[in-house]
Amino acid sequence: MEEVGKVVSRFNRFLVCRAGKKAKFLLGQTVYSEQKKPVGIVVDIFGPVERPYLKVLKRNGEHATTLYRKG
């Protein structure tokens, strides 16, 4: 599992995660929690190119402080 970034905000069914330069490859990908459980899907990428933010549509009841991807 490769770390995607840290969750910086939560609202409704969305998480906002601070990511690195490889974020552009994550759009539409499933992200996972520390326990390797699927947390949600990346639905938007926004912010500065060097350190963008990811908007994640989360599954019901799933929580995480750090997000990961398989790879």
MOJO-V97453 format. One record per backbone hydrogen bond with DSSP energy under -1.0 kcal/mol. CO is the residue of the C=O (numbers start at 0). NH is the residue of the N-H. E is the energy in kcal/mol with one decimal. If there is no record, write none. Layout:
BEGIN
CO|NH|E + CO|NH|E
END
This chain:
BEGIN
1|68|-2.4 + 4|66|-2.9 + 5|17|-2.5 + 8|15|-2.6 + 10|13|-3.0 + 12|57|-2.8 + 13|10|-2.4 + 14|55|-2.9 + 15|7|-3.1 + 15|8|-1.5 + 16|53|-2.8 + 19|22|-1.5 + 21|24|-1.6 + 22|25|-2.4 + 25|28|-2.7 + 28|41|-2.3 + 30|38|-3.0 + 30|39|-1.3 + 31|67|-2.2 + 32|35|-1.7 + 36|32|-2.5 + 38|58|-3.3 + 39|30|-2.7 + 40|56|-2.6 + 41|27|-2.4 + 43|54|-2.8 + 45|52|-3.6 + 51|18|-2.9 + 52|45|-2.2 + 53|16|-2.3 + 54|42|-3.0 + 54|43|-1.2 + 55|14|-2.0 + 56|40|-2.0 + 58|61|-1.4 + 64|6|-2.6 + 66|3|-3.1 + 66|4|-1.3 + 67|31|-3.1 + 68|1|-3.0
END
